[in-house]
């Protein structure tokens, strides 16, 4: 149920791709205005991720998730009734605040209630929900493509995932680790009985307490060994975003029209294929992240993403020779990109940032990572239509290829393999100075 928070993020990510084509018919926007409209949600998301790390540690993971569902519900209505580009941008910023908060609160919740042997699988459910939200948005875009005020209907439909998340979270407890952190041991024991009744609960609570005890003060102090978790967390967010995924998700219909699809409807229908593949391939990460590990999936995914971007660059570089075939090469390469991203960088990135931080700074640490995620996202999303116009599609996609190569080296040297390791043991490894490659 907590993973359904990803529906909020996924829906908002996907719905603007189709709505943008019709918003441009309502208001004649420049490429710079289009980039800002699409990326405006990320400004709100940045603020949401920054503020809610502290709030999640104070009020709990559950209350933050519930609050985000209420905000997303209201934001979807504001977007649907916007009477100017400026009002729509402000409404998307408001919605973005909820997206930013849920993108760290939901994986954090899931990570803290999951058994170590299946943590990768359960956190990957959040990414599955994101892909389900994207697919849902693409289907909504297709359904409303021929309606009057189509983009308003597309944005208004966001109330559905918001209501679903709100109702579901009302019936859940907060995480036992947060309850122990707040000294509510009896509630933590009850939560453990519901989610892992076969473990030694008293021993588990003692281990949690041990992980955040300090010898001379109750106030947590930043230690040198904490640098590496932040390097890993921010670095994997860079890899997840700056290899170009949201240029595909946000601008797929625009890319398809550039590649030769004649109508808005045909471009939107082609985009629906991406949503379906994205959703289905996330099951690979759910099935294998706890079997073959996080890093092998990252290696395979990054390599596939890089190859698909090379093909995409060549497609536009030799467009005159390909003729009408260009649009099918574009569809094929984007589908392969999404296949590779969906079983690697998408779910594994969210899993890693929920694992690498010690309990006492996990909320703030994940919040900082999500802030970096949305900063990277804003830069890439805002600049993409400008880059397409000024440098051309071929050069734009080749820039992403170079970033993929850099990210492969980063994963090898700096990302630890966390498969099957308890959260408390990961913290102990950092404290002991164990290199990421040696986890």
ABEGO torsion letter per residue (X at the ends): XAAAAAAAAAAAAAAAAAAAAAAAAABBBBAAAAAAAAAAAAAAAAAAAAAAAAAAAAAEAAAAAAAAAAAAAAAAAAAAABABAAAAAAAAAAAAAAAAAAAAAAAAAAAAABBAAAAAAAAAAAAAAAAAAAAAAAAAAAAAAABBGAAAAAAAAAAAAAAAAAAAAAABBBBAAAAAAAGBAAAAAAAAAAABAABBAAAAAAAAAAAABBAABABBBBBAAAAAAAAAAAAAAAAAAAAGAAAAAAAAAAAAAAAGBABAAAAAAAAAAAAAAAAAAAAAAAAAAAAAEAAAAAAAAAAAAAAAAAAAAAAAAAAAAAEAAAAAAAAAAAAAAAAAAAABAAAAAAAAAAAABBAAAAAAAAAAAAAAAAAAAAAAAAAAAAAAAAAEAAAAAAAAAAAAAAAAAAAAAABBBABGBBAAAAAAAAAAGBBAAAX
